[in-house]
Amino acid sequence: MKIMVVGGGGREHAIIKKLKENKNITKIYALPGNGGISADAECVQIGAKDIKGITQFAKDNSIDFAVVAPDDPLVLGAVDALNEIGIPCFGPNAKAAIIEGSKVFSKNLMKKYSIPTAKYEVFNNADDALEYIKTAPIPTVIKADGLALGKGVIIAKTRAEAEDAVHSIMEDKVFGESGNNIVIEEVLEGPEVSVLSFTDGNIVVPMVSSMDHKRAHDNDEGLNTGGMGTVAPNPYYTPEIAKICMDTIFLPTIRAMKAEGREFRGCLYFGLMLTKDGPKVIEYNCRFGDPETQVVLPLLESDLFTIMQAVSEGKLADCEIKFADKAACCVIIASKGYPVKYESGFEIKLPEKTPDTDIYVAGAKLADGKLLSAGGRVLGVTAVAGSLEEAIQRAYEHTQKVEFENGFYRHDIGKRALAALKK
């Protein structure tokens, strides 16, 4: 079997490493991949958004199965294009990927099908939005409608901040065309939980829950990032809450998508807030989360490729999916200055792999046999252990062995989770 994985970050590296466990897979291509991924797959310099290039490569190289991992190519219709030339894929088609591609669509879907979420209003011009803000509850959340590299959400703590957000998104177009429409919604309070799930459009199989750490620095200080680390499972996500989520959020969502003629097959990510009124949806993603994937997949005991095939064929009910009763921690090493201004091109030396640890490369390139930094988030150092405390300890021990002079990382990944376990 020849497999093609579209994407080039830490999430894709984690997916590729897991796919390699299947002995029937003889070749894995990564488009475009990165310098670290090249140790586990053949990297091909075709961009993830180059749909024509991706489909032509798949045809020329007789690809048997494709995994489209990032949001952009999914929303742009990569799965549709590959299916048209007879290549089965893991990932939703464009009609289903809109659940992440348009926040206006997803909020309206939740309202129509009574799926619990924050109260909201939608605006397509700045004047109406600014008028609404004059009397809206503060703080408030302002979201660009479309994809914005995970950065299209602003939590405004004052009316002035809310007005600035509207101006920057709708008039200054800081997120491009994604800001043509915006959602203004209430702030939800409570522990945040990420739940990735496999779904074939008929059933949902949630993966192990996780807790992301978005802020750049310790004690949740600094700017929001794409994620500075994560742990799994999330101690706030109890079996009782999991049951409520399945009944009120997970199954209603895939049934709603099917009813709308947008059957979702792939990985559906639920970003949840556990409020005093019960779990509510903050956001949907139409793909594996990053860096949540780097702690969830190491805990998967079943064969990932078999699951992906079952999802693609609508046969997930026939598939056994099992996760280890263990814990995982991932510490992200980023370039100094991230998420704003940072330099690249610094040499990285990785330590020898030890049992139950792995390093996923997100932003690096190979030059003259050396691994050099080439992005904001550069590495994800993951450890698996019998307890969360031990997983965190092992992850940090392995992180300290990485040689990367321009790197920085948070020192408190999992601290909140450990505190919750002791309550």
BAVO-366364 format. One record per residue (C-alpha): residue number from 0; chain; x, y, z; residue in one letter. Coordinates in steps of 0.001 Angstrom, whole numbers. Example, Ala and Ser with C-alpha at 12.3 -4.5 7.8 and 13.67 -1.06 7.14 Angstrom:
2
- 0:A:12300:-4500:7800:A
- 1:A:13670:-1060:7140:S
//
This chain:
423
- 0:A:0:0:0:M
- 1:A:1268:3461:-959:K
- 2:A:-38:6234:1295:I
- 3:A:46:10000:829:M
- 4:A:-255:12362:3808:V
- 5:A:-1008:15989:2944:V
- 6:A:527:18511:5353:G
- 7:A:3860:19316:6921:G
- 8:A:3652:19919:10672:G
- 9:A:3878:18128:13994:G
- 10:A:361:16749:13608:R
- 11:A:1294:15142:10290:E
- 12:A:4498:13725:11781:H
- 13:A:2458:12069:14557:A
- 14:A:9:10650:12001:I
- 15:A:2832:9299:9814:I
- 16:A:4638:7654:12738:K
- 17:A:1389:5918:13715:K
- 18:A:637:4816:10145:L
- 19:A:4113:3262:9915:K
- 20:A:3022:658:12478:E
- 21:A:875:-1007:9791:N
- 22:A:2989:-3617:7984:K
- 23:A:865:-3470:4823:N
- 24:A:1989:99:4168:I
- 25:A:5099:-73:1998:T
- 26:A:5547:3624:1220:K
- 27:A:4454:6925:2768:I
- 28:A:4756:10251:984:Y
- 29:A:4380:13584:2806:A
- 30:A:3266:16634:812:L
- 31:A:5177:18811:1597:P
- 32:A:6405:17277:4892:G
- 33:A:9435:18834:6600:N
- 34:A:13041:18097:7537:G
- 35:A:12084:15954:10514:G
- 36:A:9282:14096:8747:I
- 37:A:11809:13064:6081:S
- 38:A:13161:10468:8536:A
- 39:A:9783:8669:8409:D
- 40:A:8376:9446:4954:A
- 41:A:9468:10673:1539:E
- 42:A:8829:14412:1413:C
- 43:A:7571:15898:-1850:V
- 44:A:7679:19654:-2341:Q
- 45:A:4047:20166:-3235:I
- 46:A:2166:22616:-1019:G
- 47:A:-822:21455:1015:A
- 48:A:-3090:23950:-798:K
- 49:A:-1929:22956:-4285:D
- 50:A:-4946:20749:-5036:I
- 51:A:-4028:20267:-8687:K
- 52:A:-441:19304:-7786:G
- 53:A:-1617:16902:-5057:I
- 54:A:-4066:15094:-7349:T
- 55:A:-1553:14871:-10195:Q
- 56:A:1086:13421:-7845:F
- 57:A:-1415:10884:-6508:A
- 58:A:-2307:9805:-10033:K
- 59:A:1308:9639:-11262:D
- 60:A:2436:7590:-8258:N
- 61:A:-527:5181:-8026:S
- 62:A:-1407:6248:-4476:I
- 63:A:-3719:3750:-2760:D
- 64:A:-4985:5987:56:F
- 65:A:-4639:9642:1050:A
- 66:A:-4835:11370:4429:V
- 67:A:-5612:15080:4129:V
- 68:A:-4673:16535:7505:A
- 69:A:-4772:20392:7493:P
- 70:A:-7892:22554:7363:D
- 71:A:-7083:24601:4239:D
- 72:A:-6905:21747:1695:P
- 73:A:-9992:20126:3246:L
- 74:A:-12022:23329:2887:V
- 75:A:-10613:23835:-627:L
- 76:A:-11868:20390:-1697:G
- 77:A:-8746:18194:-1747:A
- 78:A:-10767:15125:-765:V
- 79:A:-13332:15814:-3503:D
- 80:A:-10566:16123:-6114:A
- 81:A:-8851:12913:-4986:L
- 82:A:-12127:10982:-4821:N
- 83:A:-12894:12105:-8380:E
- 84:A:-9808:10257:-9631:I
- 85:A:-10698:7175:-7575:G
- 86:A:-8415:7625:-4578:I
- 87:A:-10034:6907:-1180:P
- 88:A:-9273:9485:1521:C
- 89:A:-9418:10073:5235:F
- 90:A:-10930:13517:5701:G
- 91:A:-14218:15277:4970:P
- 92:A:-15212:16626:1579:N
- 93:A:-15587:20374:1105:A
- 94:A:-19324:20368:1864:K
- 95:A:-18617:18814:5287:A
- 96:A:-15393:20742:5984:A
- 97:A:-17454:23947:6081:I
- 98:A:-18134:23080:9740:I
- 99:A:-14699:24609:10380:E
- 100:A:-14439:26709:7244:G
- 101:A:-17318:28964:8308:S
- 102:A:-18018:29864:11921:K
- 103:A:-21289:31446:10795:V
- 104:A:-22353:28093:9305:F
- 105:A:-21389:26118:12419:S
- 106:A:-23105:28540:14833:K
- 107:A:-26283:28519:12742:N
- 108:A:-26141:24710:12572:L
- 109:A:-25955:24501:16370:M
- 110:A:-28847:26923:16771:K
- 111:A:-31027:25046:14253:K
- 112:A:-30416:21641:15858:Y
- 113:A:-30358:22779:19517:S
- 114:A:-26704:21877:20120:I
- 115:A:-25487:23768:23223:P
- 116:A:-23165:26687:22437:T
- 117:A:-22608:30340:23374:A
- 118:A:-25284:32908:22480:K
- 119:A:-24221:34870:19410:Y
- 120:A:-25005:37349:16660:E
- 121:A:-23703:37415:13066:V
- 122:A:-22683:40586:11192:F
- 123:A:-21698:41251:7585:N
- 124:A:-20812:44926:7983:N
- 125:A:-18783:46862:10520:A
- 126:A:-21378:49576:11256:D
- 127:A:-23992:47098:12488:D
- 128:A:-21386:45227:14531:A
- 129:A:-20165:48450:16188:L
- 130:A:-23741:49460:16991:E
- 131:A:-24366:46070:18629:Y
- 132:A:-21187:46350:20708:I
- 133:A:-22500:49520:22372:K
- 134:A:-24910:47401:24432:T
- 135:A:-23397:43895:24183:A
- 136:A:-22281:42141:27398:P
- 137:A:-18573:42677:28073:I
- 138:A:-16243:40774:27892:P
- 139:A:-17233:39353:24532:T
- 140:A:-15743:37083:21875:V
- 141:A:-15296:38238:18277:I
- 142:A:-14565:35625:15593:K
- 143:A:-13681:35968:11921:A
- 144:A:-15990:33721:9923:D
- 145:A:-13390:31846:7884:G
- 146:A:-10072:30097:8462:L
- 147:A:-7385:32301:10000:A
- 148:A:-4575:29924:10998:L
- 149:A:-6285:29406:14345:G
- 150:A:-5860:33101:15181:K
- 151:A:-9193:34561:14091:G
- 152:A:-10647:34765:17604:V
- 153:A:-10341:37848:19826:I
- 154:A:-11557:37985:23434:I
- 155:A:-12368:41637:24074:A
- 156:A:-12305:42628:27750:K
- 157:A:-13548:46199:27162:T
- 158:A:-15882:47876:24688:R
- 159:A:-12892:49690:23182:A
- 160:A:-11120:46375:22576:E
- 161:A:-14270:44981:20976:A
- 162:A:-14524:48004:18655:E
- 163:A:-10830:47664:17731:D
- 164:A:-11395:43981:16929:A
- 165:A:-14273:44807:14566:V
- 166:A:-12195:47489:12812:H
- 167:A:-9157:45228:12414:S
- 168:A:-11097:42147:11239:I
- 169:A:-13778:43731:9030:M
- 170:A:-12102:46919:7771:E
- 171:A:-8330:46368:8005:D
- 172:A:-8798:42718:6887:K
- 173:A:-6054:41385:9188:V
- 174:A:-7407:37903:8453:F
- 175:A:-8138:38612:4792:G
- 176:A:-11462:37530:3312:E
- 177:A:-12097:35438:6443:S
- 178:A:-13232:38675:8069:G
- 179:A:-16011:39537:5611:N
- 180:A:-18460:38187:8194:N
- 181:A:-17977:37968:11948:I
- 182:A:-19589:36239:14901:V
- 183:A:-19913:38113:18205:I
- 184:A:-20702:35772:21073:E
- 185:A:-20892:35564:24840:E
- 186:A:-17865:34494:26864:V
- 187:A:-18235:31013:28328:L
- 188:A:-16547:30098:31595:E
- 189:A:-15271:26754:32854:G
- 190:A:-12591:24171:32094:P
- 191:A:-11797:23760:28396:E
- 192:A:-11608:20295:26835:V
- 193:A:-10545:19068:23398:S
- 194:A:-12139:15866:22123:V
- 195:A:-11030:14466:18767:L
- 196:A:-13336:11847:17290:S
- 197:A:-13469:9374:14447:F
- 198:A:-16737:9501:12531:T
- 199:A:-18018:7940:9315:D
- 200:A:-21151:10067:9273:G
- 201:A:-23193:7464:11125:N
- 202:A:-21427:6816:14418:I
- 203:A:-18920:8790:16497:V
- 204:A:-16008:7238:18370:V
- 205:A:-14398:9838:20637:P
- 206:A:-10659:9589:21215:M
- 207:A:-8957:10281:24533:V
- 208:A:-9747:13804:25771:S
- 209:A:-6961:16373:26042:S
- 210:A:-6078:19784:27485:M
- 211:A:-4301:22356:25304:D
- 212:A:-2170:25276:26559:H
- 213:A:-2619:28218:24177:K
- 214:A:-685:31036:25847:R
- 215:A:2975:31492:24945:A
- 216:A:4403:31657:28463:H
- 217:A:4145:30084:31916:D
- 218:A:1077:30727:34072:N
- 219:A:-1001:31249:30909:D
- 220:A:644:34577:30196:E
- 221:A:1578:36100:26850:G
- 222:A:-113:35956:23467:L
- 223:A:-2264:33136:22155:N
- 224:A:-386:30616:20029:T
- 225:A:-1266:27536:18024:G
- 226:A:-632:25568:21231:G
- 227:A:2443:25299:23476:M
- 228:A:1718:21848:24831:G
- 229:A:-993:19424:25768:T
- 230:A:-1829:16532:28079:V
- 231:A:-4192:13582:27844:A
- 232:A:-6542:12551:29251:P
- 233:A:-8151:15761:30509:N
- 234:A:-9112:15177:34193:P
- 235:A:-12150:17469:33910:Y
- 236:A:-13682:15191:31268:Y
- 237:A:-15331:12552:33438:T
- 238:A:-17342:9536:32185:P
- 239:A:-20524:11358:33236:E
- 240:A:-19603:14421:31153:I
- 241:A:-18576:12184:28249:A
- 242:A:-22076:10641:28241:K
- 243:A:-23724:14089:28232:I
- 244:A:-21468:15201:25349:C
- 245:A:-22296:12101:23303:M
- 246:A:-26045:12606:23775:D
- 247:A:-26259:16396:23435:T
- 248:A:-23306:17336:21184:I
- 249:A:-21461:14548:19346:F
- 250:A:-24309:12487:17877:L
- 251:A:-26573:15517:17282:P
- 252:A:-23763:17189:15323:T
- 253:A:-23139:14345:12882:I
- 254:A:-26889:13793:12501:R
- 255:A:-27340:17501:11806:A
- 256:A:-24600:17443:9171:M
- 257:A:-26181:14409:7504:K
- 258:A:-29609:16077:7559:A
- 259:A:-28048:19106:5820:E
- 260:A:-26640:16879:3064:G
- 261:A:-23113:17309:4412:R
- 262:A:-22218:13866:5767:E
- 263:A:-18944:14149:7688:F
- 264:A:-16324:11409:7374:R
- 265:A:-12960:11925:9034:G
- 266:A:-11753:13390:12304:C
- 267:A:-14202:15837:13866:L
- 268:A:-12686:17928:16648:Y
- 269:A:-14936:19238:19411:F
- 270:A:-13613:22224:21365:G
- 271:A:-15740:22234:24522:L
- 272:A:-16277:24434:27578:M
- 273:A:-17596:22697:30681:L
- 274:A:-19849:25470:32009:T
- 275:A:-22033:25466:35113:K
- 276:A:-24950:24870:32715:D
- 277:A:-23272:21830:31157:G
- 278:A:-20871:21212:28245:P
- 279:A:-21074:23675:25351:K
- 280:A:-19325:23836:21989:V
- 281:A:-16721:26576:21566:I
- 282:A:-15645:25438:18107:E
- 283:A:-15529:22581:15641:Y
- 284:A:-12460:21619:13614:N
- 285:A:-12737:19396:10558:C
- 286:A:-9441:17595:11271:R
- 287:A:-6994:16382:13914:F
- 288:A:-6000:19151:16336:G
- 289:A:-2413:20302:16687:D
- 290:A:-802:19642:19203:P
- 291:A:-3609:17436:20610:E
- 292:A:-2792:14747:18040:T
- 293:A:704:14425:19540:Q
- 294:A:-733:13107:22837:V
- 295:A:-3831:11307:21566:V
- 296:A:-2315:9085:18863:L
- 297:A:515:7741:21077:P
- 298:A:-2234:6350:23333:L
- 299:A:-4037:4608:20439:L
- 300:A:-3514:855:20635:E
- 301:A:-5590:-39:17574:S
- 302:A:-4247:267:14034:D
- 303:A:-4754:3819:12747:L
- 304:A:-4787:2884:9065:F
- 305:A:-7492:250:9600:T
- 306:A:-9626:2887:11367:I
- 307:A:-9044:5433:8605:M
- 308:A:-10110:2926:5952:Q
- 309:A:-13249:2077:7943:A
- 310:A:-14115:5780:8235:V
- 311:A:-13610:6272:4503:S
- 312:A:-15838:3278:3674:E
- 313:A:-18587:4119:6179:G
- 314:A:-17837:955:8180:K
- 315:A:-16614:2407:11484:L
- 316:A:-19118:293:13440:A
- 317:A:-17156:-2824:12407:D
- 318:A:-13892:-1431:13754:C
- 319:A:-12505:-2018:17245:E
- 320:A:-10884:1131:18632:I
- 321:A:-8898:903:21826:K
- 322:A:-6792:3414:23745:F
- 323:A:-4201:2634:26424:A
- 324:A:-5178:3335:30016:D
- 325:A:-2189:5658:30341:K
- 326:A:-1392:9366:30156:A
- 327:A:613:11486:27734:A
- 328:A:2241:14926:27791:C
- 329:A:3578:16970:24877:C
- 330:A:5856:19995:25382:V
- 331:A:6221:22300:22381:I
- 332:A:9617:23876:21748:I
- 333:A:9167:27091:19757:A
- 334:A:11481:29704:18269:S
- 335:A:12211:32644:20601:K
- 336:A:9822:35483:19784:G
- 337:A:6978:33212:18624:Y
- 338:A:4099:33913:17991:P
- 339:A:5201:37353:16771:V
- 340:A:8696:37817:15323:K
- 341:A:11277:35052:15357:Y
- 342:A:14402:33940:13496:E
- 343:A:14928:30606:11757:S
- 344:A:17899:28593:10581:G
- 345:A:19241:27463:13982:F
- 346:A:20662:23954:14239:E
- 347:A:18700:21388:16238:I
- 348:A:20218:18249:17714:K
- 349:A:17731:15632:18850:L
- 350:A:18479:13149:21655:P
- 351:A:18328:9381:21256:E
- 352:A:14783:8019:21472:K
- 353:A:13956:6427:24794:T
- 354:A:11083:4039:25589:P
- 355:A:7693:5798:25662:D
- 356:A:9035:9105:24319:T
- 357:A:8882:10617:20847:D
- 358:A:9721:13902:19148:I
- 359:A:7436:15237:16431:Y
- 360:A:8955:17843:14130:V
- 361:A:6708:20750:13208:A
- 362:A:8942:23456:11748:G
- 363:A:12378:22351:10546:A
- 364:A:14289:21741:7335:K
- 365:A:17289:19631:6360:L
- 366:A:20367:21415:5031:A
- 367:A:23682:19615:4462:D
- 368:A:22530:16824:6737:G
- 369:A:21690:19202:9588:K
- 370:A:18224:19836:11018:L
- 371:A:17557:23594:11110:L
- 372:A:14615:25479:12603:S
- 373:A:12154:26753:9989:A
- 374:A:9046:27934:11814:G
- 375:A:7441:29242:14983:G
- 376:A:6552:25955:16635:R
- 377:A:9491:23669:15943:V
- 378:A:9255:20455:17992:L
- 379:A:6745:18529:20085:G
- 380:A:8343:16350:22755:V
- 381:A:5897:13665:23920:T
- 382:A:6089:11080:26685:A
- 383:A:3643:8328:27679:V
- 384:A:3475:6871:31201:A
- 385:A:1173:5118:33648:G
- 386:A:251:8388:35347:S
- 387:A:-52:11993:34198:L
- 388:A:2547:13115:36734:E
- 389:A:5082:10634:35373:E
- 390:A:4279:11505:31740:A
- 391:A:4890:15203:32448:I
- 392:A:8155:14437:34231:Q
- 393:A:9414:12239:31378:R
- 394:A:8408:14775:28728:A
- 395:A:10394:17523:30450:Y
- 396:A:13391:15260:31025:E
- 397:A:13475:14504:27296:H
- 398:A:12867:18163:26378:T
- 399:A:15965:19178:28336:Q
- 400:A:18086:16849:26180:K
- 401:A:17188:18721:22976:V
- 402:A:19915:21083:21757:E
- 403:A:18325:24143:20149:F
- 404:A:19790:27473:21233:E
- 405:A:16992:29615:19814:N
- 406:A:14255:27531:21406:G
- 407:A:11949:28198:24341:F
- 408:A:9149:26236:25996:Y
- 409:A:6685:26523:28833:R
- 410:A:7629:24882:32114:H
- 411:A:4096:24321:33404:D
- 412:A:2405:22088:30824:I
- 413:A:-30:19856:32719:G
- 414:A:115:21854:35949:K
- 415:A:-3602:22675:35855:R
- 416:A:-4450:19075:35047:A
- 417:A:-2437:17775:37997:L
- 418:A:-4157:20288:40282:A
- 419:A:-7559:19071:39035:A
- 420:A:-6614:15441:39758:L
- 421:A:-5834:16341:43374:K
- 422:A:-9187:18005:44016:K
//
